[in-house]
């Protein structure tokens, strides 16, 4: 196992700091848009948290950040030089198993991106509720906003386990897809499924219909795609022998 961890370390160094940088950048942009929407609130009615989230286009920033993270995870695949091949030979690791482990590592980085965005939005929500007129908010305002705001509900599903499992399986799909891209690129092949999958994830993540069957259907589809990538990274190709 130490050999695989040693092989994963260079990829982690290439992707971890990029993921953190993109996450913090998206957080800064979301904060700026949130306060801009708050400053531009018009009307006699007091500001509403879920309306500020929607008017600030925070979900759009999340989607763009998600695409950038997926791009960063796939970026090592453009290295078709002898360095990675030399690393596999020196450490005596199976490339198929390594690529699957890399997919899991990428999924964890996507989970980190999701977590940072969740923390950022919770901090913005807490600030808003702490500074709002006490007569217009209550201790349940954030709880209610989690179900009224599709984006906030996607980030914090609360008791909605179907959405939570949808997000986790989505992270695994994108992690394996980016790893498959790197794997096939090393051997001169093309695997561009990471692009449409990332676009679909960026567009559909903030969608919440209240129908658990749609989330369960998405989970089944994601798991089937995961199985496809898992099997595609199993076995030895002729140019890997």
N, C-alpha and C positions, 0 to 999 in steps of 0.2 A: 504493500500500500504506500510505503514511503516513496517508491519510484514514481507512482502516479501523482502523488502530491508534489513531487519535484517537477514533474512535467507540467502540472497545472499552474505552478507558481508564475512562470513568465506570462501566461495568459491572464492571470489575476492582476498582475502588475499593469498590464495593458488596458484592462477594462474597469477595475475597481475605481481608480481615481477619476476616470472619465464619467462613470455612472454617478459618483458623488458630485462631481462638478455640474453635470446636467441637472441633477436633482436640486441642488442649491440654486442654480440659475433659474429653474422653473419656479421654485419657491419665491425667489425675489420678484420675478415678474408677476406672479399671482398676487403677492402682497401689494404691489404697486397698483395693479388693476382693481383690487378689492377696495383700497382706500380711495382710489379715483372714483369708483362707482358710489362709494359712500358720500364723497364730497359733492357729487353731482346729483344726489337724490333730490327730487323735486316733488312737490305736492304737500298737502296738509297732513297726510298720514305719516306715521313714523316709519323709519326704515325697517325692512323685514329681512332677516338673515338669508333665507333662501332666494329672495329676489336679488340681493347683493351678489350672491354667488353666481346667479344666472346672468345678471347684467355685466358682471366683471369678466365674463367668458373664461372662467377659471378652468372649466373642463377642456376648452380648446388648448390652453397652455399645457395641461396635463397630456393631451394627445400628442402635441408636438414634441414634448419632452420624451414621451414613450417611444416615438419614432426615432429620436436621436439616440436613446439608450440602445434600442435594437440595432441601430447602425453601428454603435460603438462595440457591441458584442460580436457583430459580424465582421468588423474591421480586420481582426487578425487573419481572416480567411484570404485576404489579398496577398499574404506572404506565401509565395510559392517557391521560395528559395530552399537551400539545403539545410538551413538552421533547424527547422522543426523536424525534418527527417533525421538529421544527425542526433537530435535530442531523443527521439524514439528509439533509435538503434543503441545509443549509449546507455539509456536507462532500461532497455529491454521491456518495454511496455507494449501491450496490445493496443493498436490504434483505435479499434472499434470500441473497446472498453473505455479508453481514454476519452473518446468523443462523447460517449454517454455521460461520463462523469463531468465533462466540460458543460454539457447541456444542463445538468443539475446545478452546477456552479453559476451558470448564466441565469437560471431560474431564480436562484437566491438573490442575485443582483437586481433582478426585476422586482423581487419582493421588497428589497431595500428601497428601491425607487418608490414603490407604492406606499411603504411605511413613512418615508420622509414627506411625501405629499399629504398623507393623512395627518401627520403631526402638524404640518404647516397650516392646514385648513382648520384644525382644532384650535390652534393658537389664535388664528384670526377670529374664529367664532367666539372664543372665550373673551378676547379683547372687546369685540362688539357688544357682547352681552353684559360685560362689566361696565361699559361706558354708556350704554343705552339708558333711556328713561325707565326707571324701575317699574313704572305703571304699565309699560308696554311689553315687558318681557317677564319671564318666570324661570324657575329652575328646570322646567320641562321644555323650554324653547328650543334648546339644542336637540333634544330627543325628537321633538316634532319635526324639526328641520331635516333630520336624518331620513324621514320618510317623505317629506315634501320636496326635497331637492334630490333629483336623480343622481347628480354627481356626488353629493355628500353621502347618499345612501350606498353608492357603489364603493366609495372609499371606506365607509363604516357601516357595514350591513346590519350590525347589532345582532338580533336573533334570526336574521334571514340567512340561514345556513346555505341555501341554494346559491345565493349571490356570492357568498364567501368561497364556496367550493368552485364556483365558476371562475372567480379571480385567481385562485390557486392553480387550477388546471390550466388557465390561460397563461400564467407565468411559466409553467412547465412546457407548454407548447412552444412559446416563443424562445425559451431557453434551448430546447432541443433543435428548433428550426435554425437558430443562429449557429449552433454547433455543427449541424449538418451542412450548412453553407460553408463553414470553415473546412470541414472534413473533405467535401467534394472538391472545393477549390484547390486543396493541396494536391489533388490528383488530376487536375485539369478538367474537371467536370463542372457542371452548373447545377445549382440547387437554389432557385430564387423564390421558393415558397415563403421565406422569411418576409419578403416585401409585402405580398398581399395579406399575410396573416397579421403583420404589424399594423397595416392600414386598417384592417377590420377591427382589431383590438382597440386602436386609438379612437375610432369612430363609435364603436358600440359599448365601450367601457362605461360611459356615464348614463347609458340608457337603462331605465328601470320602469317596468310596466306594471309591477305588482303581481304578475303572473308567475308563480314558481315553476310552472311547466316549461316556460321558455328558458329559464336558467338551467333547469335540469337537462333540457335538450342540448343546450350549449355545452354542458359538462360532458355529456355522452359524445358529442362531436369532437370536443377537445381531447378526450381520452383516446378516441379512435385515431386522431392525428398523432397523438403522442406515441401510440403503439406503432404507427407507420414509421415514424422517425426512429424509434427504438430499434425496430427490425432492420431499417435501412443502414443503421450503424453497427449491425451485428454481422460477423463473418469477415472473411478475408477476400479482398478483390485481387485480381491478377497483378495489378501494379503495386500492391501492398506486400506481396510475398518477398 
